[in-house]
Amino acid sequence: MKKAFSGLRAWLVQRFTAVWMLFFLLFVLLHMALSPPGSYDEWRDWVGLPLVRFGATLFFLSLLLHAWVGLRDVLIDYVRALRLRFILLAALCLALVGLGLWVVQVLFRGWPGGPR
């Protein structure tokens, strides 16, 4: 059985997601330092820009993948009982999918051009 994110693939996923999250966070911090929004509406309009929204979507997708690979490896390494490991991996998967759906709702509801 071949795992989707194991070995070198897991390592590469961890590194690429970490690099993207770092660059996006630096971009947001730099923008906030150079041009801080004066109100919530200005901030919402900036985050609602297509490229910023796309970057934020990739950021959260990267965060979820990064968390999955890292926590999955910890559970595989330290939880020896197969049934408990399966239950914990399933719970982790459900939690991350739930968080992902919540992020989609936050990013794409309430923005200009998005459903209300």
N, CA, C and O atoms as a GROMACS GRO file, in nm:
protein
  464
    1MET      N    1   0.085  -0.118   0.000
    1MET     CA    2   0.000   0.000   0.000
    1MET      C    3   0.089   0.124   0.000
    1MET      O    4   0.180   0.136   0.083
    2LYS      N    5   0.064   0.213  -0.092
    2LYS     CA    6   0.144   0.335  -0.104
    2LYS      C    7   0.065   0.452  -0.046
    2LYS      O    8  -0.049   0.476  -0.083
    3LYS      N    9   0.128   0.523   0.045
    3LYS     CA   10   0.062   0.638   0.106
    3LYS      C   11   0.080   0.761   0.018
    3LYS      O   12   0.183   0.776  -0.047
    4ALA      N   13  -0.021   0.847   0.017
    4ALA     CA   14  -0.016   0.967  -0.068
    4ALA      C   15   0.092   1.064  -0.020
    4ALA      O   16   0.165   1.120  -0.101
    5PHE      N   17   0.101   1.085   0.111
    5PHE     CA   18   0.198   1.179   0.166
    5PHE      C   19   0.290   1.106   0.263
    5PHE      O   20   0.277   1.121   0.384
    6SER      N   21   0.382   1.028   0.210
    6SER     CA   22   0.477   0.959   0.296
    6SER      C   23   0.617   0.978   0.240
    6SER      O   24   0.636   1.006   0.122
    7GLY      N   25   0.715   0.963   0.328
    7GLY     CA   26   0.853   0.972   0.285
    7GLY      C   27   0.889   1.108   0.229
    7GLY      O   28   0.866   1.212   0.291
    8LEU      N   29   0.947   1.106   0.109
    8LEU     CA   30   0.991   1.230   0.044
    8LEU      C   31   0.873   1.321   0.012
    8LEU      O   32   0.885   1.443   0.024
    9ARG      N   33   0.761   1.263  -0.028
    9ARG     CA   34   0.643   1.348  -0.058
    9ARG      C   35   0.597   1.424   0.066
    9ARG      O   36   0.567   1.543   0.057
   10ALA      N   37   0.592   1.357   0.179
   10ALA     CA   38   0.551   1.424   0.303
   10ALA      C   39   0.649   1.535   0.337
   10ALA      O   40   0.609   1.644   0.378
   11TRP      N   41   0.777   1.508   0.321
   11TRP     CA   42   0.879   1.607   0.350
   11TRP      C   43   0.863   1.728   0.258
   11TRP      O   44   0.870   1.842   0.304
   12LEU      N   45   0.840   1.703   0.129
   12LEU     CA   46   0.823   1.813   0.033
   12LEU      C   47   0.696   1.892   0.062
   12LEU      O   48   0.697   2.015   0.054
   13VAL      N   49   0.587   1.824   0.096
   13VAL     CA   50   0.462   1.894   0.131
   13VAL      C   51   0.487   1.984   0.250
   13VAL      O   52   0.445   2.100   0.250
   14GLN      N   53   0.555   1.933   0.353
   14GLN     CA   54   0.584   2.014   0.471
   14GLN      C   55   0.666   2.137   0.435
   14GLN      O   56   0.637   2.247   0.483
   15ARG      N   57   0.767   2.120   0.352
   15ARG     CA   58   0.855   2.232   0.318
   15ARG      C   59   0.786   2.335   0.231
   15ARG      O   60   0.795   2.455   0.257
   16PHE      N   61   0.716   2.290   0.126
   16PHE     CA   62   0.649   2.385   0.036
   16PHE      C   63   0.537   2.460   0.107
   16PHE      O   64   0.521   2.581   0.086
   17THR      N   65   0.460   2.390   0.190
   17THR     CA   66   0.353   2.460   0.262
   17THR      C   67   0.411   2.559   0.362
   17THR      O   68   0.357   2.668   0.378
   18ALA      N   69   0.521   2.523   0.428
   18ALA     CA   70   0.584   2.615   0.523
   18ALA      C   71   0.636   2.739   0.452
   18ALA      O   72   0.622   2.851   0.502
   19VAL      N   73   0.697   2.720   0.335
   19VAL     CA   74   0.751   2.834   0.260
   19VAL      C   75   0.637   2.926   0.215
   19VAL      O   76   0.648   3.048   0.226
   20TRP      N   77   0.528   2.867   0.163
   20TRP     CA   78   0.417   2.951   0.118
   20TRP      C   79   0.356   3.028   0.236
   20TRP      O   80   0.327   3.147   0.223
   21MET      N   81   0.337   2.962   0.349
   21MET     CA   82   0.280   3.030   0.465
   21MET      C   83   0.371   3.143   0.511
   21MET      O   84   0.322   3.251   0.548
   22LEU      N   85   0.502   3.120   0.511
   22LEU     CA   86   0.596   3.226   0.550
   22LEU      C   87   0.586   3.345   0.456
   22LEU      O   88   0.576   3.459   0.501
   23PHE      N   89   0.588   3.321   0.324
   23PHE     CA   90   0.581   3.431   0.228
   23PHE      C   91   0.449   3.507   0.240
   23PHE      O   92   0.447   3.630   0.234
   24PHE      N   93   0.339   3.435   0.256
   24PHE     CA   94   0.210   3.503   0.266
   24PHE      C   95   0.201   3.585   0.394
   24PHE      O   96   0.151   3.698   0.392
   25LEU      N   97   0.249   3.530   0.505
   25LEU     CA   98   0.248   3.606   0.630
   25LEU      C   99   0.336   3.731   0.620
   25LEU      O  100   0.298   3.837   0.669
   26LEU      N  101   0.452   3.718   0.559
   26LEU     CA  102   0.537   3.836   0.539
   26LEU      C  103   0.469   3.939   0.451
   26LEU      O  104   0.478   4.059   0.478
   27PHE      N  105   0.401   3.894   0.346
   27PHE     CA  106   0.326   3.984   0.258
   27PHE      C  107   0.219   4.060   0.337
   27PHE      O  108   0.206   4.182   0.323
   28VAL      N  109   0.142   3.988   0.418
   28VAL     CA  110   0.035   4.052   0.496
   28VAL      C  111   0.095   4.149   0.598
   28VAL      O  112   0.046   4.261   0.612
   29LEU      N  113   0.199   4.108   0.668
   29LEU     CA  114   0.262   4.196   0.766
   29LEU      C  115   0.321   4.321   0.701
   29LEU      O  116   0.309   4.431   0.755
   30LEU      N  117   0.384   4.304   0.586
   30LEU     CA  118   0.441   4.417   0.515
   30LEU      C  119   0.330   4.513   0.469
   30LEU      O  120   0.343   4.634   0.482
   31HIS      N  121   0.223   4.457   0.417
   31HIS     CA  122   0.111   4.542   0.374
   31HIS      C  123   0.052   4.618   0.493
   31HIS      O  124   0.023   4.737   0.484
   32MET      N  125   0.035   4.548   0.605
   32MET     CA  126  -0.023   4.613   0.723
   32MET      C  127   0.071   4.718   0.781
   32MET      O  128   0.026   4.817   0.838
   33ALA      N  129   0.201   4.698   0.768
   33ALA     CA  130   0.297   4.796   0.820
   33ALA      C  131   0.304   4.919   0.730
   33ALA      O  132   0.316   5.032   0.780
   34LEU      N  133   0.298   4.899   0.599
   34LEU     CA  134   0.312   5.011   0.505
   34LEU      C  135   0.181   5.083   0.478
   34LEU      O  136   0.179   5.204   0.456
   35SER      N  137   0.072   5.008   0.479
   35SER     CA  138  -0.057   5.068   0.447
   35SER      C  139  -0.166   5.008   0.536
   35SER      O  140  -0.252   4.934   0.487
   36PRO      N  141  -0.163   5.040   0.665
   36PRO     CA  142  -0.263   4.979   0.754
   36PRO      C  143  -0.403   5.028   0.721
   36PRO      O  144  -0.423   5.146   0.692
   37PRO      N  145  -0.499   4.939   0.725
   37PRO     CA  146  -0.637   4.981   0.696
   37PRO      C  147  -0.689   5.071   0.808
   37PRO      O  148  -0.661   5.049   0.926
   38GLY      N  149  -0.763   5.172   0.768
   38GLY     CA  150  -0.818   5.266   0.865
   38GLY      C  151  -0.948   5.220   0.926
   38GLY      O  152  -0.992   5.274   1.028
   39SER      N  153  -1.011   5.121   0.864
   39SER     CA  154  -1.138   5.073   0.915
   39SER      C  155  -1.156   4.926   0.875
   39SER      O  156  -1.081   4.872   0.794
   40TYR      N  157  -1.256   4.867   0.933
   40TYR     CA  158  -1.287   4.727   0.900
   40TYR      C  159  -1.324   4.715   0.753
   40TYR      O  160  -1.286   4.618   0.687
   41ASP      N  161  -1.400   4.812   0.701
   41ASP     CA  162  -1.443   4.806   0.561
   41ASP      C  163  -1.323   4.810   0.466
   41ASP      O  164  -1.321   4.739   0.366
   42GLU      N  165  -1.222   4.892   0.497
   42GLU     CA  166  -1.101   4.895   0.413
   42GLU      C  167  -1.028   4.761   0.418
   42GLU      O  168  -0.981   4.711   0.316
   43TRP      N  169  -1.018   4.704   0.539
   43TRP     CA  170  -0.952   4.574   0.553
   43TRP      C  171  -1.029   4.467   0.476
   43TRP      O  172  -0.968   4.386   0.406
   44ARG      N  173  -1.161   4.466   0.489
   44ARG     CA  174  -1.245   4.367   0.420
   44ARG      C  175  -1.232   4.381   0.270
   44ARG      O  176  -1.225   4.281   0.198
   45ASP      N  177  -1.229   4.505   0.221
   45ASP     CA  178  -1.213   4.526   0.077
   45ASP      C  179  -1.077   4.477   0.028
   45ASP      O  180  -1.066   4.422  -0.081
   46TRP      N  181  -0.971   4.498   0.109
   46TRP     CA  182  -0.838   4.451   0.069
   46TRP      C  183  -0.833   4.299   0.066
   46TRP      O  184  -0.782   4.240  -0.030
   47VAL      N  185  -0.886   4.235   0.169
   47VAL     CA  186  -0.885   4.089   0.174
   47VAL      C  187  -0.976   4.032   0.065
   47VAL      O  188  -0.956   3.920   0.019
   48GLY      N  189  -1.075   4.109   0.023
   48GLY     CA  190  -1.165   4.064  -0.082
   48GLY      C  191  -1.109   4.075  -0.223
   48GLY      O  192  -1.170   4.026  -0.318
   49LEU      N  193  -0.993   4.138  -0.238
   49LEU     CA  194  -0.930   4.144  -0.371
   49LEU      C  195  -0.900   4.002  -0.419
   49LEU      O  196  -0.857   3.918  -0.340
   50PRO      N  197  -0.921   3.974  -0.548
   50PRO     CA  198  -0.905   3.836  -0.596
   50PRO      C  199  -0.769   3.773  -0.566
   50PRO      O  200  -0.762   3.657  -0.525
   51LEU      N  201  -0.661   3.848  -0.585
   51LEU     CA  202  -0.529   3.789  -0.560
   51LEU      C  203  -0.504   3.765  -0.411
   51LEU      O  204  -0.443   3.665  -0.374
   52VAL      N  205  -0.550   3.856  -0.327
   52VAL     CA  206  -0.534   3.838  -0.183
   52VAL      C  207  -0.620   3.722  -0.135
   52VAL      O  208  -0.576   3.641  -0.053
   53ARG      N  209  -0.742   3.714  -0.184
   53ARG     CA  210  -0.830   3.604  -0.147
   53ARG      C  211  -0.771   3.471  -0.193
   53ARG      O  212  -0.776   3.372  -0.120
   54PHE      N  213  -0.717   3.468  -0.313
   54PHE     CA  214  -0.652   3.346  -0.365
   54PHE      C  215  -0.533   3.309  -0.278
   54PHE      O  216  -0.515   3.192  -0.243
   55GLY      N  217  -0.451   3.407  -0.243
   55GLY     CA  218  -0.336   3.382  -0.156
   55GLY      C  219  -0.378   3.332  -0.019
   55GLY      O  220  -0.316   3.242   0.037
   56ALA      N  221  -0.485   3.390   0.036
   56ALA     CA  222  -0.535   3.346   0.166
   56ALA      C  223  -0.591   3.204   0.157
   56ALA      O  224  -0.572   3.124   0.249
   57THR      N  225  -0.658   3.173   0.049
   57THR     CA  226  -0.709   3.038   0.030
   57THR      C  227  -0.594   2.938   0.023
   57THR      O  228  -0.600   2.832   0.086
   58LEU      N  229  -0.489   2.971  -0.052
   58LEU     CA  230  -0.372   2.884  -0.057
   58LEU      C  231  -0.303   2.875   0.079
   58LEU      O  232  -0.252   2.770   0.116
   59PHE      N  233  -0.302   2.985   0.153
   59PHE     CA  234  -0.243   2.984   0.287
   59PHE      C  235  -0.315   2.884   0.376
   59PHE      O  236  -0.251   2.801   0.441
   60PHE      N  237  -0.447   2.891   0.378
   60PHE     CA  238  -0.521   2.801   0.467
   60PHE      C  239  -0.518   2.657   0.418
   60PHE      O  240  -0.515   2.564   0.499
   61LEU      N  241  -0.518   2.636   0.287
   61LEU     CA  242  -0.500   2.501   0.235
   61LEU      C  243  -0.364   2.447   0.275
   61LEU      O  244  -0.351   2.331   0.313
   62SER      N  245  -0.261   2.531   0.265
   62SER     CA  246  -0.127   2.492   0.308
   62SER      C  247  -0.123   2.460   0.457
   62SER      O  248  -0.060   2.363   0.499
   63LEU      N  249  -0.191   2.543   0.535
   63LEU     CA  250  -0.195   2.521   0.680
   63LEU      C  251  -0.259   2.387   0.713
   63LEU      O  252  -0.209   2.313   0.798
   64LEU      N  253  -0.369   2.356   0.646
   64LEU     CA  254  -0.438   2.229   0.672
   64LEU      C  255  -0.353   2.110   0.627
   64LEU      O  256  -0.345   2.010   0.698
   65LEU      N  257  -0.289   2.119   0.511
   65LEU     CA  258  -0.202   2.011   0.465
   65LEU      C  259  -0.082   1.994   0.557
   65LEU      O  260  -0.043   1.882   0.590
   66HIS      N  261  -0.024   2.105   0.598
   66HIS     CA  262   0.091   2.103   0.688
   66HIS      C  263   0.053   2.036   0.820
   66HIS      O  264   0.128   1.953   0.872
   67ALA      N  265  -0.062   2.073   0.873
   67ALA     CA  266  -0.109   2.014   0.998
   67ALA      C  267  -0.137   1.865   0.981
   67ALA      O  268  -0.101   1.785   1.067
   68TRP      N  269  -0.200   1.827   0.870
   68TRP     CA  270  -0.231   1.686   0.846
   68TRP      C  271  -0.104   1.602   0.842
   68TRP      O  272  -0.094   1.500   0.911
   69VAL      N  273  -0.007   1.643   0.764
   69VAL     CA  274   0.116   1.564   0.750
   69VAL      C  275   0.189   1.556   0.883
   69VAL      O  276   0.233   1.448   0.923
   70GLY      N  277   0.203   1.668   0.951
   70GLY     CA  278   0.276   1.669   1.077
   70GLY      C  279   0.208   1.588   1.186
   70GLY      O  280   0.272   1.506   1.252
   71LEU      N  281   0.078   1.611   1.206
   71LEU     CA  282   0.007   1.540   1.312
   71LEU      C  283  -0.012   1.393   1.278
   71LEU      O  284  -0.009   1.307   1.367
   72ARG      N  285  -0.031   1.363   1.150
   72ARG     CA  286  -0.041   1.223   1.108
   72ARG      C  287   0.087   1.148   1.141
   72ARG      O  288   0.083   1.037   1.193
   73ASP      N  289   0.200   1.209   1.112
   73ASP     CA  290   0.328   1.145   1.142
   73ASP      C  291   0.346   1.125   1.292
   73ASP      O  292   0.397   1.022   1.335
   74VAL      N  293   0.306   1.223   1.372
   74VAL     CA  294   0.317   1.209   1.517
   74VAL      C  295   0.229   1.093   1.565
   74VAL      O  296   0.273   1.012   1.647
   75LEU      N  297   0.106   1.085   1.515
   75LEU     CA  298   0.017   0.977   1.557
   75LEU      C  299   0.070   0.841   1.513
   75LEU      O  300   0.065   0.745   1.589
   76ILE      N  301   0.121   0.833   1.392
   76ILE     CA  302   0.175   0.706   1.343
   76ILE      C  303   0.297   0.665   1.426
   76ILE      O  304   0.314   0.547   1.456
   77ASP      N  305   0.380   0.761   1.463
   77ASP     CA  306   0.502   0.730   1.538
   77ASP      C  307   0.475   0.693   1.684
   77ASP      O  308   0.544   0.607   1.739
   78TYR      N  309   0.377   0.756   1.748
   78TYR     CA  310   0.363   0.741   1.892
   78TYR      C  311   0.241   0.665   1.939
   78TYR      O  312   0.236   0.626   2.056
   79VAL      N  313   0.142   0.643   1.854
   79VAL     CA  314   0.024   0.566   1.894
   79VAL      C  315   0.038   0.426   1.835
   79VAL      O  316   0.023   0.406   1.714
   80ARG      N  317   0.067   0.330   1.921
   80ARG     CA  318   0.095   0.194   1.875
   80ARG      C  319  -0.032   0.111   1.852
   80ARG      O  320  -0.034   0.027   1.762
   81ALA      N  321  -0.134   0.134   1.930
   81ALA     CA  322  -0.258   0.057   1.914
   81ALA      C  323  -0.326   0.097   1.784
   81ALA      O  324  -0.363   0.213   1.765
   82LEU      N  325  -0.341   0.001   1.693
   82LEU     CA  326  -0.393   0.032   1.560
   82LEU      C  327  -0.534   0.090   1.562
   82LEU      O  328  -0.563   0.184   1.488
   83ARG      N  329  -0.620   0.035   1.645
   83ARG     CA  330  -0.759   0.084   1.651
   83ARG      C  331  -0.762   0.229   1.701
   83ARG      O  332  -0.832   0.313   1.644
   84LEU      N  333  -0.686   0.257   1.807
   84LEU     CA  334  -0.681   0.395   1.859
   84LEU      C  335  -0.619   0.488   1.757
   84LEU      O  336  -0.667   0.600   1.739
   85ARG      N  337  -0.513   0.445   1.688
   85ARG     CA  338  -0.450   0.527   1.585
   85ARG      C  339  -0.550   0.559   1.474
   85ARG      O  340  -0.558   0.673   1.429
   86PHE      N  341  -0.626   0.460   1.431
   86PHE     CA  342  -0.727   0.481   1.327
   86PHE      C  343  -0.832   0.582   1.372
   86PHE      O  344  -0.871   0.671   1.297
   87ILE      N  345  -0.879   0.566   1.495
   87ILE     CA  346  -0.980   0.658   1.548
   87ILE      C  347  -0.926   0.800   1.555
   87ILE      O  348  -0.994   0.896   1.517
   88LEU      N  349  -0.803   0.814   1.604
   88LEU     CA  350  -0.743   0.948   1.614
   88LEU      C  351  -0.718   1.010   1.476
   88LEU      O  352  -0.738   1.130   1.458
   89LEU      N  353  -0.673   0.928   1.380
   89LEU     CA  354  -0.652   0.980   1.244
   89LEU      C  355  -0.784   1.022   1.181
   89LEU      O  356  -0.792   1.124   1.112
   90ALA      N  357  -0.889   0.943   1.204
   90ALA     CA  358  -1.021   0.978   1.151
   90ALA      C  359  -1.072   1.108   1.214
   90ALA      O  360  -1.127   1.193   1.145
   91ALA      N  361  -1.053   1.121   1.345
   91ALA     CA  362  -1.096   1.244   1.414
   91ALA      C  363  -1.017   1.364   1.363
   91ALA      O  364  -1.073   1.472   1.341
   92LEU      N  365  -0.887   1.346   1.344
   92LEU     CA  366  -0.804   1.454   1.290
   92LEU      C  367  -0.851   1.493   1.151
   92LEU      O  368  -0.864   1.611   1.120
   93CYS      N  369  -0.877   1.394   1.068
   93CYS     CA  370  -0.925   1.421   0.932
   93CYS      C  371  -1.057   1.498   0.934
   93CYS      O  372  -1.074   1.596   0.862
   94LEU      N  373  -1.150   1.452   1.016
   94LEU     CA  374  -1.280   1.522   1.026
   94LEU      C  375  -1.263   1.664   1.077
   94LEU      O  376  -1.328   1.757   1.028
   95ALA      N  377  -1.175   1.683   1.176
   95ALA     CA  378  -1.152   1.817   1.231
   95ALA      C  379  -1.092   1.909   1.125
   95ALA      O  380  -1.134   2.024   1.111
   96LEU      N  381  -0.995   1.859   1.050
   96LEU     CA  382  -0.932   1.943   0.948
   96LEU      C  383  -1.027   1.972   0.832
   96LEU      O  384  -1.026   2.083   0.779
   97VAL      N  385  -1.109   1.876   0.794
   97VAL     CA  386  -1.209   1.901   0.689
   97VAL      C  387  -1.310   2.005   0.738
   97VAL      O  388  -1.347   2.096   0.664
   98GLY      N  389  -1.353   1.992   0.864
   98GLY     CA  390  -1.445   2.091   0.922
   98GLY      C  391  -1.384   2.230   0.925
   98GLY      O  392  -1.451   2.328   0.891
   99LEU      N  393  -1.259   2.239   0.965
   99LEU     CA  394  -1.191   2.368   0.965
   99LEU      C  395  -1.178   2.424   0.824
   99LEU      O  396  -1.193   2.544   0.802
  100GLY      N  397  -1.149   2.336   0.728
  100GLY     CA  398  -1.139   2.379   0.589
  100GLY      C  399  -1.270   2.434   0.537
  100GLY      O  400  -1.272   2.536   0.468
  101LEU      N  401  -1.379   2.368   0.570
  101LEU     CA  402  -1.511   2.417   0.527
  101LEU      C  403  -1.543   2.550   0.593
  101LEU      O  404  -1.603   2.638   0.530
  102TRP      N  405  -1.505   2.565   0.718
  102TRP     CA  406  -1.528   2.691   0.788
  102TRP      C  407  -1.447   2.803   0.723
  102TRP      O  408  -1.498   2.914   0.707
  103VAL      N  409  -1.323   2.775   0.686
  103VAL     CA  410  -1.238   2.875   0.619
  103VAL      C  411  -1.300   2.917   0.487
  103VAL      O  412  -1.302   3.035   0.454
  104VAL      N  413  -1.350   2.820   0.410
  104VAL     CA  414  -1.416   2.853   0.283
  104VAL      C  415  -1.535   2.944   0.307
  104VAL      O  416  -1.556   3.041   0.235
  105GLN      N  417  -1.613   2.912   0.410
  105GLN     CA  418  -1.730   2.996   0.441
  105GLN      C  419  -1.685   3.137   0.478
  105GLN      O  420  -1.745   3.235   0.434
  106VAL      N  421  -1.581   3.149   0.559
  106VAL     CA  422  -1.534   3.282   0.602
  106VAL      C  423  -1.478   3.360   0.483
  106VAL      O  424  -1.506   3.478   0.468
  107LEU      N  425  -1.398   3.293   0.399
  107LEU     CA  426  -1.334   3.364   0.289
  107LEU      C  427  -1.430   3.402   0.177
  107LEU      O  428  -1.409   3.503   0.109
  108PHE      N  429  -1.535   3.325   0.158
  108PHE     CA  430  -1.619   3.349   0.041
  108PHE      C  431  -1.761   3.393   0.074
  108PHE      O  432  -1.845   3.401  -0.016
  109ARG      N  433  -1.789   3.421   0.198
  109ARG     CA  434  -1.918   3.479   0.235
  109ARG      C  435  -1.895   3.618   0.290
  109ARG      O  436  -1.802   3.639   0.368
  110GLY      N  437  -1.975   3.709   0.252
  110GLY     CA  438  -1.967   3.844   0.306
  110GLY      C  439  -1.870   3.935   0.234
  110GLY      O  440  -1.858   4.052   0.271
  111TRP      N  441  -1.800   3.886   0.132
  111TRP     CA  442  -1.710   3.972   0.055
  111TRP      C  443  -1.784   4.028  -0.064
  111TRP      O  444  -1.882   3.969  -0.109
  112PRO      N  445  -1.738   4.140  -0.117
  112PRO     CA  446  -1.802   4.192  -0.239
  112PRO      C  447  -1.795   4.086  -0.348
  112PRO      O  448  -1.689   4.030  -0.376
  113GLY      N  449  -1.908   4.060  -0.409
  113GLY     CA  450  -1.912   3.961  -0.516
  113GLY      C  451  -1.939   3.819  -0.465
  113GLY      O  452  -1.959   3.729  -0.546
  114GLY      N  453  -1.940   3.798  -0.334
  114GLY     CA  454  -1.964   3.665  -0.277
  114GLY      C  455  -2.107   3.656  -0.229
  114GLY      O  456  -2.174   3.758  -0.215
  115PRO      N  457  -2.157   3.536  -0.204
  115PRO     CA  458  -2.294   3.520  -0.155
  115PRO      C  459  -2.307   3.575  -0.014
  115PRO      O  460  -2.211   3.572   0.064
  116ARG      N  461  -2.421   3.624   0.019
  116ARG     CA  462  -2.446   3.681   0.153
  116ARG      C  463  -2.524   3.586   0.238
  116ARG      O  464  -2.554   3.616   0.354
   0.00000   0.00000   0.00000
